[in-house]
């Protein structure tokens, strides 16, 4: 299979179906009483979308989300209206080839204005903050932790949703002001519960979920889990057999893309450079490996 993606899964339009949003990866269409989420093969790094993508990446994101929605259904309600193998409705049948394995029909929930991040290990912006002041999102942590240390217990570290650029870490009180104290408490409790269950399962499959980002929405004033869940795009997945605290870890996401871009004389602003075939192929292999490790099946 060629590693170069087709334009159909980089930029996707469905004639006659209204597109309501085009994100870095997802296209969202209005089906009247539901939304259609379609995960493209686009990939971004340093907040820039690359001109070429990672073939089948959208399939991995969608099918892993289906897998986790199934596993967490007893913990929290979610926004799915159709299961992974349900047939498409008649009006989407003409686009079946484009939508296969990368689409999800979901309820129309009202997204919260915060991202619900759970961290079980010290990495990324959390590690930077800890080095500076021994806290993460205002939560005091023990002294003596190193990069990639496992935390004594997982912590809930919300963030604001940025329309462009990076999300901004906030403390729990700020999150409560944004969404209300009761909703914020529910988000924290559900996020920690889902993360803990997923972390324990993934560890048995040879993957450490270092941290992850959940999105919740309101439907009839009840909180439900929405968007993608526990994918390599929304989480930091590390191979358990290679885990060594005290440094950054290899991961099952866009690591090869970031590592390649860091070697270039590029100022990390658009237009982004095209990714060479070896980087695309290595990145694709990591996404597919994450899917296989977690589900026990080839995609």
Beta strands, then each sheet from edge to edge (+ up, - down):
strand 1: 18-22
strand 2: 26-30
strand 3: 35-39
strand 4: 44-45
strand 5: 48-49
strand 6: 103-106
strand 7: 110-111
strand 8: 114-121
strand 9: 135-136
strand 10: 139-140
strand 11: 150-156
strand 12: 159-160
strand 13: 168-169
strand 14: 207-219
strand 15: 222-226
strand 16: 235-239
sheet 1: 1+ 2- 3+ 6-
sheet 2: 4+ 5-
sheet 3: 7+ 14- 8+ 11-
sheet 4: 7+ 14- 15+
sheet 5: 7+ 14- 16+
sheet 6: 7+ 14- 8+ 12- 13+
sheet 7: 9+ 10-
end
